[in-house]
Structure formats: C-alpha cells, structure tokens
Amino acid sequence: MSPTNVNPASFARSAEVRKIFIRSCEADLRAILHAWEQQDKDDLLKRLHALKGALIVFRAGDAAALCEQFEEDLRKHSLPACEGALLQLDRALRDLIDSYQ
C-alpha cells in the first residue's frame, strides 16, 4: 500500500506506529516544557507547530486545536499569560499518550 493510500485510522492502530507516536509525543512534550522553562518563545512556537502537524496526522484533532490555540495565544500575549494553555496542552498530551499505550 502506498503512503497516499494509507487509511489514517488503521495506520494509527499499528503497534509499531503507536510506539513511535508515543515516543515522539513524549519527546515533543519534554521539548515544549524545556522551551517554556527557558522562556524561549520562538522555539516554543516552532515546536507547537510541528506537534500540531503530527497530531493532525493521527487524527488527534482536539490536541491539535490546543496547539493551535496555544500558538495564537503566544503570538498575542506574554509567556506567563499563556500558562493555562501550557497546562491544558500538557494534560491533553499525557491523556493522549496514555490512550495509545
């Protein structure tokens, strides 16, 4: 089956793909938290955008929407003003990771 013919729902059920997705999400979350600790808004924006793309591929629309909203908030507000968005994304990603394990 060529990549263009892959059904995303069956793709996400593959045990190996789930493992890769879990590791990737965990790494992305660590990187986002590190960028937050470093107060590196540019890095945080880049990482959120990349994570959003991966979440869309895995049909994790709610988490992808949180990334998008977090990105928008960061563009408009200071980092401290976006702490709620960070906490919400953190919880959603941890729940998503748990659901894939």
The first five atom37 places (N, CA, C, CB, O) and aatype in JSON, in Angstrom:
{
  "aatype": [12, 15, 14, 16, 2, 19, 2, 14, 0, 15, 13, 0, 1, 15, 0, 6, 19, 1, 11, 9, 13, 9, 1, 15, 4, 6, 0, 3, 10, 1, 0, 9, 10, 8, 0, 17, 6, 5, 5, 3, 11, 3, 3, 10, 10, 11, 1, 10, 8, 0, 10, 11, 7, 0, 10, 9, 19, 13, 1, 0, 7, 3, 0, 0, 0, 10, 4, 6, 5, 13, 6, 6, 3, 10, 1, 11, 8, 15, 10, 14, 0, 4, 6, 7, 0, 10, 10, 5, 10, 3, 1, 0, 10, 1, 3, 10, 9, 3, 15, 18, 5],
  "atom_mask": [
    [1, 1, 1, 1, 1],
    [1, 1, 1, 1, 1],
    [1, 1, 1, 1, 1],
    [1, 1, 1, 1, 1],
    [1, 1, 1, 1, 1],
    [1, 1, 1, 1, 1],
    [1, 1, 1, 1, 1],
    [1, 1, 1, 1, 1],
    [1, 1, 1, 1, 1],
    [1, 1, 1, 1, 1],
    [1, 1, 1, 1, 1],
    [1, 1, 1, 1, 1],
    [1, 1, 1, 1, 1],
    [1, 1, 1, 1, 1],
    [1, 1, 1, 1, 1],
    [1, 1, 1, 1, 1],
    [1, 1, 1, 1, 1],
    [1, 1, 1, 1, 1],
    [1, 1, 1, 1, 1],
    [1, 1, 1, 1, 1],
    [1, 1, 1, 1, 1],
    [1, 1, 1, 1, 1],
    [1, 1, 1, 1, 1],
    [1, 1, 1, 1, 1],
    [1, 1, 1, 1, 1],
    [1, 1, 1, 1, 1],
    [1, 1, 1, 1, 1],
    [1, 1, 1, 1, 1],
    [1, 1, 1, 1, 1],
    [1, 1, 1, 1, 1],
    [1, 1, 1, 1, 1],
    [1, 1, 1, 1, 1],
    [1, 1, 1, 1, 1],
    [1, 1, 1, 1, 1],
    [1, 1, 1, 1, 1],
    [1, 1, 1, 1, 1],
    [1, 1, 1, 1, 1],
    [1, 1, 1, 1, 1],
    [1, 1, 1, 1, 1],
    [1, 1, 1, 1, 1],
    [1, 1, 1, 1, 1],
    [1, 1, 1, 1, 1],
    [1, 1, 1, 1, 1],
    [1, 1, 1, 1, 1],
    [1, 1, 1, 1, 1],
    [1, 1, 1, 1, 1],
    [1, 1, 1, 1, 1],
    [1, 1, 1, 1, 1],
    [1, 1, 1, 1, 1],
    [1, 1, 1, 1, 1],
    [1, 1, 1, 1, 1],
    [1, 1, 1, 1, 1],
    [1, 1, 1, 0, 1],
    [1, 1, 1, 1, 1],
    [1, 1, 1, 1, 1],
    [1, 1, 1, 1, 1],
    [1, 1, 1, 1, 1],
    [1, 1, 1, 1, 1],
    [1, 1, 1, 1, 1],
    [1, 1, 1, 1, 1],
    [1, 1, 1, 0, 1],
    [1, 1, 1, 1, 1],
    [1, 1, 1, 1, 1],
    [1, 1, 1, 1, 1],
    [1, 1, 1, 1, 1],
    [1, 1, 1, 1, 1],
    [1, 1, 1, 1, 1],
    [1, 1, 1, 1, 1],
    [1, 1, 1, 1, 1],
    [1, 1, 1, 1, 1],
    [1, 1, 1, 1, 1],
    [1, 1, 1, 1, 1],
    [1, 1, 1, 1, 1],
    [1, 1, 1, 1, 1],
    [1, 1, 1, 1, 1],
    [1, 1, 1, 1, 1],
    [1, 1, 1, 1, 1],
    [1, 1, 1, 1, 1],
    [1, 1, 1, 1, 1],
    [1, 1, 1, 1, 1],
    [1, 1, 1, 1, 1],
    [1, 1, 1, 1, 1],
    [1, 1, 1, 1, 1],
    [1, 1, 1, 0, 1],
    [1, 1, 1, 1, 1],
    [1, 1, 1, 1, 1],
    [1, 1, 1, 1, 1],
    [1, 1, 1, 1, 1],
    [1, 1, 1, 1, 1],
    [1, 1, 1, 1, 1],
    [1, 1, 1, 1, 1],
    [1, 1, 1, 1, 1],
    [1, 1, 1, 1, 1],
    [1, 1, 1, 1, 1],
    [1, 1, 1, 1, 1],
    [1, 1, 1, 1, 1],
    [1, 1, 1, 1, 1],
    [1, 1, 1, 1, 1],
    [1, 1, 1, 1, 1],
    [1, 1, 1, 1, 1],
    [1, 1, 1, 1, 1]
  ],
  "atom_positions": [
    [[0.85, -1.17, 0.0], [0.0, 0.0, 0.0], [0.89, 1.24, 0.0], [-0.96, 0.0, 1.22], [1.79, 1.35, 0.84]],
    [[0.67, 2.13, -0.91], [1.48, 3.34, -0.97], [1.04, 4.3, 0.12], [1.38, 4.0, -2.36], [-0.11, 4.24, 0.56]],
    [[1.93, 5.19, 0.57], [1.58, 6.12, 1.64], [0.34, 6.96, 1.34], [2.73, 7.03, 1.91], [-0.38, 7.34, 2.26]],
    [[0.09, 7.26, 0.09], [-1.09, 8.07, -0.23], [-2.38, 7.3, -0.06], [-0.99, 8.59, -1.65], [-3.45, 7.9, 0.01]],
    [[-2.3, 5.97, 0.01], [-3.5, 5.15, 0.17], [-3.68, 4.65, 1.59], [-3.44, 3.99, -0.77], [-4.56, 3.83, 1.84]],
    [[-2.88, 5.12, 2.51], [-2.96, 4.65, 3.89], [-4.2, 5.22, 4.56], [-1.69, 5.02, 4.67], [-4.45, 6.43, 4.49]],
    [[-4.95, 4.37, 5.2], [-6.09, 4.8, 6.0], [-5.54, 5.26, 7.35], [-7.16, 3.65, 6.16], [-4.99, 4.44, 8.08]],
    [[-5.69, 6.55, 7.7], [-5.12, 7.04, 8.96], [-5.61, 6.28, 10.18], [-5.44, 8.48, 9.12], [-4.86, 6.11, 11.14]],
    [[-6.86, 5.83, 10.17], [-7.37, 5.1, 11.33], [-6.64, 3.78, 11.51], [-8.87, 4.87, 11.19], [-6.27, 3.43, 12.64]],
    [[-6.43, 3.02, 10.43], [-5.72, 1.75, 10.56], [-4.24, 1.99, 10.81], [-5.91, 0.88, 9.32], [-3.59, 1.23, 11.52]],
    [[-3.71, 3.04, 10.21], [-2.31, 3.43, 10.41], [-2.03, 3.63, 11.89], [-1.99, 4.71, 9.61], [-1.01, 3.16, 12.4]],
    [[-2.91, 4.32, 12.58], [-2.72, 4.62, 14.0], [-2.86, 3.39, 14.88], [-3.71, 5.68, 14.45], [-2.41, 3.39, 16.02]],
    [[-3.48, 2.33, 14.35], [-3.64, 1.12, 15.15], [-2.43, 0.2, 15.09], [-4.86, 0.36, 14.69], [-2.32, -0.72, 15.9]],
    [[-1.53, 0.44, 14.18], [-0.33, -0.36, 14.08], [0.49, -0.2, 15.36], [0.51, 0.04, 12.83], [0.77, 0.91, 15.79]],
    [[0.86, -1.32, 15.96], [1.59, -1.29, 17.23], [2.9, -0.52, 17.11], [1.87, -2.7, 17.72], [3.24, 0.27, 17.99]],
    [[3.62, -0.74, 16.03], [4.91, -0.06, 15.86], [4.71, 1.44, 15.66], [5.66, -0.65, 14.66], [5.46, 2.24, 16.21]],
    [[3.72, 1.81, 14.89], [3.45, 3.23, 14.66], [3.01, 3.9, 15.96], [2.36, 3.42, 13.56], [3.41, 5.03, 16.25]],
    [[2.2, 3.2, 16.75], [1.79, 3.75, 18.05], [2.99, 4.0, 18.94], [0.8, 2.8, 18.75], [3.07, 5.03, 19.61]],
    [[3.94, 3.06, 18.96], [5.15, 3.24, 19.78], [5.93, 4.47, 19.33], [6.05, 1.99, 19.68], [6.38, 5.27, 20.16]],
    [[6.07, 4.62, 18.03], [6.79, 5.78, 17.5], [6.06, 7.07, 17.87], [6.95, 5.68, 15.97], [6.67, 8.05, 18.28]],
    [[4.74, 7.05, 17.71], [3.94, 8.22, 18.04], [4.07, 8.58, 19.51], [2.47, 7.98, 17.69], [4.23, 9.75, 19.86]],
    [[4.01, 7.59, 20.38], [4.13, 7.82, 21.82], [5.49, 8.43, 22.14], [3.94, 6.5, 22.61], [5.58, 9.43, 22.86]],
    [[6.56, 7.82, 21.61], [7.91, 8.36, 21.86], [8.03, 9.79, 21.34], [8.99, 7.47, 21.21], [8.62, 10.65, 22.0]],
    [[7.47, 10.04, 20.18], [7.53, 11.37, 19.58], [6.77, 12.39, 20.42], [6.96, 11.33, 18.15], [7.26, 13.49, 20.67]],
    [[5.57, 12.02, 20.86], [4.78, 12.93, 21.71], [5.49, 13.22, 23.03], [3.39, 12.34, 21.98], [5.51, 14.35, 23.5]],
    [[6.07, 12.18, 23.61], [6.79, 12.37, 24.87], [7.97, 13.31, 24.67], [7.26, 11.02, 25.44], [8.22, 14.19, 25.49]],
    [[8.71, 13.11, 23.58], [9.86, 13.98, 23.28], [9.4, 15.4, 22.99], [10.65, 13.42, 22.08], [10.02, 16.36, 23.44]],
    [[8.31, 15.53, 22.24], [7.78, 16.87, 21.94], [7.34, 17.57, 23.21], [6.6, 16.77, 20.95], [7.61, 18.76, 23.39]],
    [[6.68, 16.85, 24.1], [6.24, 17.45, 25.35], [7.43, 17.91, 26.19], [5.38, 16.47, 26.14], [7.42, 19.0, 26.75]],
    [[8.46, 17.06, 26.28], [9.66, 17.46, 27.02], [10.28, 18.71, 26.41], [10.71, 16.3, 27.03], [10.68, 19.63, 27.13]],
    [[10.35, 18.76, 25.08], [10.95, 19.91, 24.4], [10.11, 21.18, 24.62], [11.08, 19.62, 22.89], [10.66, 22.26, 24.8]],
    [[8.8, 21.03, 24.6], [7.92, 22.18, 24.85], [8.11, 22.68, 26.27], [6.44, 21.8, 24.6], [8.22, 23.88, 26.5]],
    [[8.16, 21.77, 27.22], [8.36, 22.16, 28.61], [9.73, 22.81, 28.81], [8.21, 20.95, 29.53], [9.86, 23.76, 29.59]],
    [[10.74, 22.3, 28.13], [12.08, 22.89, 28.22], [12.08, 24.3, 27.62], [13.12, 21.99, 27.49], [12.64, 25.23, 28.21]],
    [[11.46, 24.46, 26.47], [11.38, 25.8, 25.85], [10.64, 26.76, 26.78], [10.66, 25.73, 24.46], [11.01, 27.93, 26.88]],
    [[9.62, 26.26, 27.45], [8.88, 27.09, 28.4], [9.8, 27.51, 29.56], [7.63, 26.33, 28.95], [9.85, 28.68, 29.93]],
    [[10.52, 26.53, 30.11], [11.44, 26.84, 31.22], [12.5, 27.84, 30.81], [12.11, 25.55, 31.72], [12.91, 28.69, 31.6]],
    [[12.95, 27.75, 29.56], [13.97, 28.66, 29.05], [13.38, 29.99, 28.6], [14.72, 28.02, 27.89], [14.1, 30.91, 28.23]],
    [[12.05, 30.08, 28.65], [11.34, 31.28, 28.19], [11.68, 31.61, 26.74], [11.68, 32.47, 29.09], [11.81, 32.77, 26.37]],
    [[11.81, 30.56, 25.93], [12.17, 30.69, 24.52], [10.9, 30.61, 23.67], [13.19, 29.59, 24.1], [10.5, 29.53, 23.22]],
    [[10.29, 31.75, 23.48], [9.01, 31.83, 22.78], [9.12, 31.34, 21.33], [8.49, 33.26, 22.8], [8.22, 30.64, 20.84]],
    [[10.2, 31.7, 20.64], [10.37, 31.26, 19.25], [10.46, 29.74, 19.14], [11.62, 31.9, 18.64], [9.82, 29.13, 18.28]],
    [[11.25, 29.13, 20.0], [11.38, 27.67, 19.99], [10.05, 27.01, 20.35], [12.48, 27.21, 20.97], [9.66, 26.01, 19.75]],
    [[9.38, 27.57, 21.31], [8.08, 27.05, 21.73], [7.09, 27.09, 20.56], [7.54, 27.85, 22.93], [6.36, 26.12, 20.34]],
    [[7.05, 28.18, 19.83], [6.16, 28.3, 18.69], [6.48, 27.26, 17.62], [6.24, 29.71, 18.09], [5.57, 26.64, 17.05]],
    [[7.77, 27.06, 17.35], [8.17, 26.08, 16.34], [7.75, 24.67, 16.76], [9.69, 26.13, 16.12], [7.24, 23.9, 15.95]],
    [[7.98, 24.35, 18.01], [7.67, 23.01, 18.5], [6.16, 22.76, 18.54], [8.26, 22.8, 19.89], [5.71, 21.65, 18.23]],
    [[5.4, 23.76, 18.91], [3.94, 23.61, 18.91], [3.41, 23.38, 17.5], [3.28, 24.86, 19.53], [2.53, 22.55, 17.28]],
    [[3.96, 24.12, 16.56], [3.52, 23.99, 15.18], [3.83, 22.58, 14.63], [4.19, 25.06, 14.32], [2.99, 21.97, 13.98]],
    [[5.02, 22.1, 14.9], [5.4, 20.75, 14.44], [4.54, 19.68, 15.1], [6.89, 20.49, 14.74], [4.08, 18.75, 14.44]],
    [[4.31, 19.81, 16.4], [3.48, 18.85, 17.11], [2.06, 18.86, 16.56], [3.46, 19.15, 18.62], [1.44, 17.81, 16.4]],
    [[1.55, 20.04, 16.28], [0.19, 20.14, 15.72], [0.07, 19.31, 14.44], [-0.16, 21.63, 15.44], [-0.93, 18.62, 14.24]],
    [[1.08, 19.38, 13.59], [1.06, 18.59, 12.35], [1.0, 17.1, 12.62], [0.0, 0.0, 0.0], [0.23, 16.39, 11.98]],
    [[1.8, 16.63, 13.55], [1.79, 15.2, 13.89], [0.43, 14.79, 14.47], [2.91, 14.87, 14.89], [-0.08, 13.71, 14.17]],
    [[-0.13, 15.64, 15.29], [-1.42, 15.32, 15.89], [-2.52, 15.25, 14.84], [-1.77, 16.35, 16.96], [-3.44, 14.44, 14.95]],
    [[-2.43, 16.11, 13.85], [-3.42, 16.08, 12.77], [-3.33, 14.76, 12.01], [-3.21, 17.27, 11.8], [-4.36, 14.16, 11.68]],
    [[-2.11, 14.3, 11.72], [-1.92, 13.03, 11.02], [-2.56, 11.89, 11.8], [-0.42, 12.75, 10.79], [-3.14, 10.98, 11.21]],
    [[-2.46, 11.94, 13.11], [-3.02, 10.89, 13.95], [-4.46, 11.15, 14.36], [-2.18, 10.71, 15.17], [-5.0, 10.5, 15.26]],
    [[-5.06, 12.11, 13.7], [-6.47, 12.45, 13.94], [-6.75, 12.77, 15.41], [-7.35, 11.3, 13.49], [-7.81, 12.44, 15.94]],
    [[-5.79, 13.42, 16.04], [-5.97, 13.89, 17.41], [-6.34, 15.37, 17.34], [-4.66, 13.65, 18.28], [-5.59, 16.25, 17.78]],
    [[-7.51, 15.61, 16.76], [-7.94, 16.97, 16.47], [-8.06, 17.87, 17.69], [0.0, 0.0, 0.0], [-7.73, 19.06, 17.61]],
    [[-8.52, 17.33, 18.8], [-8.67, 18.16, 20.0], [-7.31, 18.66, 20.49], [-9.37, 17.37, 21.11], [-7.16, 19.84, 20.82]],
    [[-6.32, 17.77, 20.53], [-4.98, 18.17, 20.96], [-4.34, 19.11, 19.94], [-4.09, 16.92, 21.16], [-3.64, 20.05, 20.32]],
    [[-4.58, 18.86, 18.65], [-4.04, 19.75, 17.61], [-4.64, 21.14, 17.76], [-4.34, 19.19, 16.19], [-3.95, 22.14, 17.58]],
    [[-5.93, 21.2, 18.08], [-6.59, 22.5, 18.28], [-5.99, 23.23, 19.48], [-8.11, 22.31, 18.47], [-5.86, 24.46, 19.47]],
    [[-5.62, 22.48, 20.52], [-4.98, 23.11, 21.68], [-3.63, 23.7, 21.29], [-4.81, 22.09, 22.83], [-3.26, 24.78, 21.75]],
    [[-2.88, 22.98, 20.45], [-1.59, 23.51, 19.97], [-1.82, 24.8, 19.2], [-0.87, 22.47, 19.07], [-1.11, 25.79, 19.39]],
    [[-2.8, 24.78, 18.33], [-3.09, 25.97, 17.52], [-3.49, 27.16, 18.39], [-4.19, 25.67, 16.5], [-3.03, 28.28, 18.18]],
    [[-4.35, 26.9, 19.37], [-4.77, 27.98, 20.26], [-3.6, 28.5, 21.09], [-5.9, 27.5, 21.19], [-3.47, 29.71, 21.31]],
    [[-2.74, 27.59, 21.54], [-1.56, 27.97, 22.31], [-0.65, 28.85, 21.45], [-0.79, 26.7, 22.81], [-0.13, 29.86, 21.92]],
    [[-0.47, 28.46, 20.19], [0.34, 29.27, 19.26], [-0.24, 30.68, 19.13], [0.41, 28.59, 17.88], [0.49, 31.66, 19.22]],
    [[-1.53, 30.76, 18.93], [-2.19, 32.06, 18.78], [-2.02, 32.89, 20.05], [-3.67, 31.88, 18.45], [-1.72, 34.08, 19.98]],
    [[-2.23, 32.26, 21.2], [-2.08, 32.97, 22.47], [-0.66, 33.5, 22.64], [-2.43, 32.05, 23.64], [-0.46, 34.63, 23.09]],
    [[0.33, 32.67, 22.29], [1.73, 33.1, 22.43], [2.06, 34.28, 21.53], [2.67, 31.95, 22.11], [2.87, 35.14, 21.9]],
    [[1.45, 34.33, 20.37], [1.7, 35.45, 19.46], [1.11, 36.75, 19.99], [1.13, 35.14, 18.07], [1.59, 37.84, 19.67]],
    [[0.06, 36.64, 20.8], [-0.64, 37.82, 21.3], [-0.24, 38.24, 22.71], [-2.11, 37.58, 21.26], [-0.37, 39.4, 23.09]],
    [[0.26, 37.29, 23.48], [0.45, 37.53, 24.91], [1.85, 37.11, 25.38], [-0.6, 36.78, 25.72], [2.6, 36.48, 24.63]],
    [[2.16, 37.47, 26.59], [3.43, 37.06, 27.19], [3.36, 35.59, 27.59], [3.76, 37.95, 28.42], [2.29, 35.01, 27.68]],
    [[4.53, 35.02, 27.82], [4.57, 33.62, 28.27], [3.78, 33.4, 29.55], [6.01, 33.17, 28.47], [2.96, 32.48, 29.61]],
    [[3.99, 34.21, 30.58], [3.23, 33.96, 31.81], [1.71, 33.98, 31.61], [3.6, 34.98, 32.85], [0.98, 33.25, 32.29]],
    [[1.23, 34.8, 30.69], [-0.2, 34.88, 30.42], [-0.72, 33.62, 29.74], [-0.51, 36.09, 29.57], [-1.94, 33.4, 29.69]],
    [[0.17, 32.78, 29.22], [-0.21, 31.57, 28.49], [-0.02, 30.3, 29.31], [0.6, 31.46, 27.22], [-0.12, 29.19, 28.78]],
    [[0.23, 30.45, 30.59], [0.5, 29.26, 31.41], [-0.68, 28.29, 31.41], [0.82, 29.68, 32.83], [-0.48, 27.08, 31.41]],
    [[-1.89, 28.8, 31.42], [-3.07, 27.93, 31.38], [-3.11, 27.07, 30.13], [0.0, 0.0, 0.0], [-3.49, 25.91, 30.18]],
    [[-2.71, 27.66, 28.99], [-2.68, 26.91, 27.74], [-1.64, 25.8, 27.81], [-2.38, 27.85, 26.55], [-1.86, 24.7, 27.31]],
    [[-0.5, 26.1, 28.42], [0.55, 25.09, 28.59], [0.03, 23.93, 29.43], [1.8, 25.71, 29.24], [0.21, 22.76, 29.07]],
    [[-0.6, 24.24, 30.54], [-1.1, 23.19, 31.43], [-2.19, 22.36, 30.75], [-1.65, 23.81, 32.72], [-2.25, 21.14, 30.92]],
    [[-3.04, 23.01, 29.98], [-4.1, 22.3, 29.27], [-3.51, 21.36, 28.21], [-5.08, 23.3, 28.61], [-3.95, 20.22, 28.08]],
    [[-2.53, 21.84, 27.47], [-1.88, 21.0, 26.46], [-1.14, 19.85, 27.12], [-0.91, 21.84, 25.6], [-1.21, 18.71, 26.64]],
    [[-0.44, 20.12, 28.19], [0.29, 19.08, 28.92], [-0.66, 17.95, 29.32], [0.99, 19.67, 30.17], [-0.36, 16.78, 29.1]],
    [[-1.79, 18.3, 29.91], [-2.76, 17.29, 30.35], [-3.31, 16.51, 29.15], [-3.91, 17.96, 31.13], [-3.43, 15.29, 29.21]],
    [[-3.66, 17.22, 28.08], [-4.22, 16.57, 26.9], [-3.23, 15.6, 26.27], [-4.66, 17.61, 25.87], [-3.61, 14.51, 25.86]],
    [[-1.96, 16.0, 26.18], [-0.95, 15.12, 25.6], [-0.71, 13.9, 26.46], [0.36, 15.88, 25.4], [-0.57, 12.79, 25.94]],
    [[-0.67, 14.09, 27.76], [-0.48, 12.94, 28.65], [-1.66, 11.97, 28.53], [-0.32, 13.41, 30.13], [-1.47, 10.75, 28.53]],
    [[-2.87, 12.5, 28.44], [-4.05, 11.64, 28.26], [-3.98, 10.92, 26.91], [-5.35, 12.47, 28.37], [-4.3, 9.74, 26.82]],
    [[-3.57, 11.64, 25.87], [-3.47, 11.04, 24.54], [-2.43, 9.93, 24.54], [-3.12, 12.1, 23.49], [-2.67, 8.85, 23.99]],
    [[-1.27, 10.19, 25.13], [-0.21, 9.18, 25.22], [-0.74, 7.94, 25.95], [1.04, 9.76, 25.96], [-0.53, 6.81, 25.51]],
    [[-1.42, 8.17, 27.06], [-1.99, 7.05, 27.82], [-2.97, 6.25, 26.97], [-2.7, 7.56, 29.09], [-3.01, 5.02, 27.07]],
    [[-3.76, 6.92, 26.16], [-4.75, 6.22, 25.34], [-4.11, 5.38, 24.23], [-5.71, 7.24, 24.72], [-4.72, 4.41, 23.76]],
    [[-2.89, 5.73, 23.82], [-2.21, 4.97, 22.79], [-1.38, 3.81, 23.36], [-1.31, 5.89, 21.99], [-0.94, 2.95, 22.6]],
    [[-1.18, 3.77, 24.66], [-0.38, 2.7, 25.26], [-1.18, 1.46, 25.52], [0.24, 3.17, 26.53], [-0.64, 0.47, 26.02]]
  ]
}
